[in-house]
Every structure is written in C-alpha cells, then in structure tokens.
Amino acid sequence: MSLPNPLPDNPHRWEGWKDYNSDDPYARLCLRFDSNPSLEQIEDNCRQLLVWWQKKLPLKNQPSNPLAQLLRGGLDEAPKYLAEAKTVLLDPEARAKIDAGLHQRAIDSALSEFKKLLSFALSENQLSEQDEERLNERGRSLGLSLQDVKEAIDGELSRLGAVRVVAPVAVPLHAAPALREPVAGGTPSAGSEARDPFEEFRRILKMSRLCIDGDDMTDDQRDAMCNLGESLGLSGGQAEDLIDEYLDSASGMPLTPAGPAAVRSLVTAKAPVAVIAPPPRAEPVAPPKPVGREINTTPLGRSQERQRYPNFTNTVDMEMLLVTSGQFVMGSAALVAQQNEQPISTVTQSCFFCARFPVTNAQYELFDPAHRTKRATWADERHPVIYVSSREAENFCKWLSVRDGKRYRLPSEAEWEYAARGVDGRAYPWGDKLDAGHFANLADKRTNFAWRDLIIDDGFAETAPVGRFPKGASPFGVEDLAGNVFEWCFDCFEPYKGKDRTNPRGTPNGLKRNYRGGSWKSRAASLRATARAFNLPDYSSNDVGFRVICECDVA
C-alpha cells in the first residue's frame, strides 16, 4: 500500500500502518517492491511514518482508549521496525538479497496457486493434451516460465503415478474439400485453405494505403475497418489493436500506387461493406509486429521484469528507471477534470524504462552544442533544456538511440500518465494533494502571474534544476513529472474514445502535439497527472522541455 498524501491522522482511514512489522521491509515503509523506490523515497517515507507514530505516543497513557487498543504493540515497536527497514533498503547488498528473496516468494506463491489447478486437472490420474495446454496458458498468466510449469506438471505426474493421454486422431473416410477464400458473391468455393483472420485483416489494412501520406484515420474509416475485422471473426479489441499496429507502421510504408479502388472504398464507408479484397501480391512483406501480446501484470510478472530489466545509467549520464507492466485508469472523472480528459478508460501498459529526470541542458548540448546560446539567463547545466520543439526532441532521441544502441523515444500519452500515476489513480505523481512547495515547481508566490498561488513557495521563480523535488516522485521513482517544464509526448492530440486499450499510441503526425505535466508557469490544477495540453509540433518556449523513455526489448 502506498503512503497517502496527506497522511491521515486517524488509523481507521488507512491500512498501511498495520505493516510496520511486516517481514517485507518495503511494506513496512508503505513502498512497493516492484516500483523502484529511490533512496530519497525510502528516507522520506520512513521519516513520515516515524512522525506519525510519535504523535500517537500519548496513547500509551490511555489504555482504555479504543485507538490505543487498536495500535497496541506498534506504539513501542514501530520505530524499531521502521528504522531497521530503512537501514536494510539503503544498503545495496542487503537490498539485493531482500529483492531476491521477495522474487522467490512471488515464484513460490504463483507455483502454489498453479498446483491447486494442477491437482484438480489430475483428479482422475490422467492429463489430456487439452488440459495440459490450458495449464500451460494458466501458468503463463501467473507469471511462471514454461520450464517452471513443465517441472511442476512432471513432478506431480510422478508423485501421483498419473499419465499423459493422447486423444486418437479421427481420420475421415472422405476428406471434405478445402474451402476457398470468399468471393464477391459471398459464397466460399473449394480449392484453397481458409485464411487466418489476423493475417487477412493485416493484408486488407496494408492494401488500403490509409494514412501513409501523414493523414489521420477518420472515425468513420476506423469504425468501418473495425466492422470489417469483426466480419472476419476478430473481436472488436483485436481489430482495434491491428489497426493501431498498422497506423504505427504506416508512416514507414513505401509510397507505391494504392491498392484496388474497391479496398479504399471499403474504409471510407460508414457501415460494413460486403467486399473482399483480392488475393495478395507476390511481393515480399516484412513480418508483422506481434499483436495482442500477453502482458503479465501479476506480482510475479512484475518481479520478473525487474530481474530481467535492471535500472541503468546511459552514456549521457541519464538514469533510466524501469516502469513495470500494469493496468490503470487513464483520464479523470474528477470535478476539476477538463472535458478532454474524458471519457476514462482502462489501459494495460507493458514495461519500459523512463528517464528519472527531464533532459538537461548538459545532456542536450552533447547532441546540439549550438543550443547553449538558447539557455535562459537563470539556467545552468542541471536545468531542464527548454526552447526545444517536439521535432528537435525526436531528433535527440534518434541521436541517442544510435549512440547507445538502444531504442529511445518520447513517451506516448499513456506511458507518460502511467509513469506519473501508477495503478492507484492518484491525482498527482506523489498523491492527491498539492499543498506545499516541496512537491513541484509551479506558479507560486515568487512569480508575477495573475493566477499564481500566494500561499505556496517552491523556492524558484523560473525553472529549477532537475531533482530538486524528490518528494514529488511518482510511484516508480520518476521525478519532476509535475511542474518545472511541460514534456513533449510521442503522439498528437485526439479526443479520448473511452475504449479499453493495450499499449495505446496515437499518431505522431498531426496538427497539435501533446505535452504533459504543467510547468513553472502553471497553476496547481494543470500539474495533475491526467491534465492534457498540446501545441504546434514546431512550438518552443521557456517552459517546454522533454524526457525520454527506452523500450525494454532492446534495452
């Protein structure tokens, strides 16, 4: 359980205090093992919890007080357990041992759950191919490796003396003729095998030639394509994912003559049209990216990601923190939310690395030394770079990718929001309140804006050096996501559709490019993690910068 902000004085209003003596030192400090807590977060959580318990010490003299009875041993023992947790987690070697132990615990828990299913499947001391396939699928969904699943099945078969059984293959006396692809009349004919609906829909999308000139796909076109995908046997979500895959790659498709007119007319209609595209050309086609890849958001799955993708510091001294896979609600239904933050939707996001801080002047000037002349008069090397357009930010990512041999880019809106909010739906990266100047750099009493907050003093009248607000870190340890500078995103602005999505990423080719997070010129409401803003792709200003992410598959 994360540490609430502000921390409720009443223990009935939060459950985290009960973990003060947990055998998981992360839990004692209201931290998550899989969320990359920084040293600053560890120390700050420990300090806040110690203060909370210290305020409860007078209850020791009130044994009949219900709160004293509720807190019981914690009044004496909590400080010791909290200090012990902090000491262990601040020691790299001790923390590595704790991480390994918690990872093994996650494996054991998943195996225990899997063996319950396995015991049921072997109730008759037989295991069919179909049941074993289901067990393999369930094991993967729990985060277990195929080797773990195989060893568990083999071990249980041996222990019970059970056997695998193979269903007999029925051979028909007269093989039915294979069905050919449907033709314009809608009736199948014999002579060729039925097509895989995924590959067929990919082929039709490619032949449509939509959006290869940088145009956006209209809602009518998207709906028509979704209807077509469903007519091929795909679900609505599968069709949406395949369309997103196509749009991601459309900008890189060669500008060769478009396919038959019948196919283009198919996607401009407002309703599904019973037209089937002609057979594909014989020209070689690059293998498509996988669609619908299973994203494991279980505790074991996230733990395995941490084992596989350790944090790293790249060649420009940029700390890259792992953001583990998870599911979150994107957008906001709060009263202060703007219309473009709705409708909300559930997003499943796979893991990626996110820079701990925005790109600094020093880092950007390794790519473009001439940019030093654009520095603000108040800024040094540790200040976030400003006066950069989204296209210049993208060029920096390409340069860094070549330099490091990794795949860097701007975050999508979904990736940015997930890195800022985590899975608990908080309003700001650090919690639900912005009531002090130690969380972020915004339009405070030091500025002259009409909308400035006359109560908050964050210590800076313009941009601040990165890393000055560790208490404003997100659940993944990412800092400066709120305030200081807006941060360019990968995708251009489009209204939310309210559909549940997996790894959504909009087009980078549009009239208005998204940026997120608010800046030193912004009021508090604009620093909310769900707040959206956008501008021309070539726009630059003294309050707009960027940060990078790195994709895990090549990190």
WOURUR-V161078 format. One record per residue. N is the residue number from 1. RES is the residue in one letter. NEAR is the number of other C-alpha atoms within 10 Angstrom. Layout:
N:RES:NEAR  N:RES:NEAR
This chain:
1:M:16  2:S:16  3:L:20  4:P:16  5:N:14  6:P:12  7:L:14  8:P:12  9:D:12  10:N:9  11:P:15  12:H:10  13:R:10  14:W:14  15:E:12  16:G:18  17:W:21  18:K:16  19:D:20  20:Y:23  21:N:20  22:S:14  23:D:12  24:D:18  25:P:25  26:Y:26  27:A:21  28:R:27  29:L:32  30:C:22  31:L:22  32:R:17  33:F:19  34:D:25  35:S:21  36:N:21  37:P:21  38:S:20  39:L:14  40:E:14  41:Q:20  42:I:19  43:E:17  44:D:16  45:N:20  46:C:21  47:R:16  48:Q:14  49:L:22  50:L:17  51:V:12  52:W:17  53:W:18  54:Q:14  55:K:12  56:K:15  57:L:14  58:P:10  59:L:17  60:K:17  61:N:9  62:Q:12  63:P:11  64:S:10  65:N:11  66:P:11  67:L:16  68:A:19  69:Q:13  70:L:12  71:L:18  72:R:14  73:G:12  74:G:20  75:L:17  76:D:14  77:E:13  78:A:22  79:P:20  80:K:13  81:Y:20  82:L:24  83:A:17  84:E:14  85:A:24  86:K:22  87:T:15  88:V:17  89:L:22  90:L:15  91:D:11  92:P:10  93:E:11  94:A:12  95:R:18  96:A:13  97:K:13  98:I:18  99:D:20  100:A:13  101:G:13  102:L:18  103:H:22  104:Q:15  105:R:14  106:A:22  107:I:22  108:D:14  109:S:14  110:A:20  111:L:20  112:S:13  113:E:14  114:F:21  115:K:17  116:K:10  117:L:14  118:L:22  119:S:15  120:F:10  121:A:17  122:L:19  123:S:11  124:E:10  125:N:15  126:Q:16  127:L:19  128:S:15  129:E:13  130:Q:12  131:D:15  132:E:17  133:E:11  134:R:13  135:L:20  136:N:20  137:E:14  138:R:16  139:G:24  140:R:19  141:S:18  142:L:22  143:G:23  144:L:24  145:S:16  146:L:13  147:Q:9  148:D:15  149:V:22  150:K:16  151:E:12  152:A:18  153:I:21  154:D:13  155:G:12  156:E:17  157:L:19  158:S:11  159:R:9  160:L:13  161:G:10  162:A:16  163:V:15  164:R:15  165:V:11  166:V:10  167:A:9  168:P:6  169:V:6  170:A:6  171:V:7  172:P:7  173:L:6  174:H:6  175:A:7  176:A:8  177:P:11  178:A:13  179:L:15  180:R:15  181:E:19  182:P:17  183:V:14  184:A:12  185:G:9  186:G:11  187:T:10  188:P:15  189:S:13  190:A:13  191:G:11  192:S:12  193:E:11  194:A:14  195:R:14  196:D:11  197:P:16  198:F:16  199:E:12  200:E:18  201:F:24  202:R:19  203:R:18  204:I:23  205:L:22  206:K:20  207:M:20  208:S:22  209:R:21  210:L:22  211:C:18  212:I:20  213:D:14  214:G:14  215:D:12  216:D:18  217:M:16  218:T:13  219:D:12  220:D:14  221:Q:20  222:R:18  223:D:21  224:A:20  225:M:28  226:C:26  227:N:20  228:L:24  229:G:27  230:E:18  231:S:14  232:L:16  233:G:14  234:L:18  235:S:14  236:G:14  237:G:17  238:Q:18  239:A:26  240:E:21  241:D:19  242:L:25  243:I:20  244:D:19  245:E:19  246:Y:22  247:L:23  248:D:14  249:S:15  250:A:19  251:S:18  252:G:10  253:M:13  254:P:10  255:L:10  256:T:8  257:P:8  258:A:14  259:G:15  260:P:13  261:A:11  262:A:13  263:V:20  264:R:19  265:S:13  266:L:22  267:V:26  268:T:20  269:A:15  270:K:15  271:A:16  272:P:18  273:V:16  274:A:13  275:V:16  276:I:18  277:A:22  278:P:17  279:P:10  280:P:10  281:R:9  282:A:6  283:E:6  284:P:6  285:V:8  286:A:6  287:P:6  288:P:12  289:K:11  290:P:9  291:V:14  292:G:12  293:R:9  294:E:12  295:I:20  296:N:24  297:T:21  298:T:16  299:P:21  300:L:24  301:G:26  302:R:25  303:S:25  304:Q:21  305:E:21  306:R:21  307:Q:14  308:R:10  309:Y:19  310:P:13  311:N:18  312:F:15  313:T:12  314:N:14  315:T:11  316:V:15  317:D:10  318:M:19  319:E:17  320:M:21  321:L:26  322:L:29  323:V:31  324:T:26  325:S:24  326:G:20  327:Q:19  328:F:19  329:V:20  330:M:27  331:G:25  332:S:23  333:A:14  334:A:10  335:L:6  336:V:11  337:A:17  338:Q:16  339:Q:14  340:N:17  341:E:17  342:Q:18  343:P:15  344:I:17  345:S:17  346:T:15  347:V:20  348:T:23  349:Q:22  350:S:21  351:C:25  352:F:22  353:F:24  354:C:28  355:A:23  356:R:26  357:F:22  358:P:28  359:V:24  360:T:21  361:N:24  362:A:19  363:Q:20  364:Y:21  365:E:15  366:L:13  367:F:15  368:D:13  369:P:12  370:A:9  371:H:16  372:R:15  373:T:8  374:K:13  375:R:17  376:A:15  377:T:7  378:W:10  379:A:16  380:D:16  381:E:16  382:R:16  383:H:22  384:P:29  385:V:31  386:I:26  387:Y:17  388:V:22  389:S:21  390:S:27  391:R:15  392:E:15  393:A:23  394:E:20  395:N:14  396:F:22  397:C:22  398:K:15  399:W:14  400:L:22  401:S:15  402:V:11  403:R:12  404:D:13  405:G:11  406:K:18  407:R:17  408:Y:24  409:R:21  410:L:23  411:P:26  412:S:23  413:E:24  414:A:26  415:E:23  416:W:25  417:E:24  418:Y:29  419:A:27  420:A:29  421:R:25  422:G:21  423:V:15  424:D:13  425:G:19  426:R:21  427:A:20  428:Y:26  429:P:32  430:W:28  431:G:23  432:D:14  433:K:16  434:L:20  435:D:12  436:A:11  437:G:18  438:H:16  439:F:24  440:A:32  441:N:31  442:L:33  443:A:29  444:D:26  445:K:18  446:R:17  447:T:18  448:N:12  449:F:13  450:A:7  451:W:14  452:R:18  453:D:18  454:L:11  455:I:11  456:I:18  457:D:19  458:D:21  459:G:16  460:F:19  461:A:18  462:E:22  463:T:23  464:A:25  465:P:21  466:V:19  467:G:17  468:R:16  469:F:19  470:P:21  471:K:20  472:G:26  473:A:26  474:S:28  475:P:29  476:F:25  477:G:28  478:V:28  479:E:27  480:D:32  481:L:33  482:A:31  483:G:28  484:N:31  485:V:32  486:F:30  487:E:29  488:W:32  489:C:27  490:F:26  491:D:22  492:C:23  493:F:23  494:E:15  495:P:10  496:Y:15  497:K:11  498:G:13  499:K:13  500:D:14  501:R:19  502:T:22  503:N:17  504:P:18  505:R:19  506:G:19  507:T:23  508:P:22  509:N:18  510:G:16  511:L:13  512:K:18  513:R:25  514:N:23  515:Y:29  516:R:28  517:G:28  518:G:30  519:S:28  520:W:27  521:K:25  522:S:24  523:R:18  524:A:24  525:A:16  526:S:22  527:L:27  528:R:29  529:A:28  530:T:31  531:A:23  532:R:22  533:A:18  534:F:17  535:N:17  536:L:14  537:P:20  538:D:12  539:Y:15  540:S:16  541:S:12  542:N:20  543:D:22  544:V:25  545:G:27  546:F:26  547:R:26  548:V:27  549:I:23  550:C:23  551:E:17  552:C:18  553:D:10  554:V:9  555:A:16
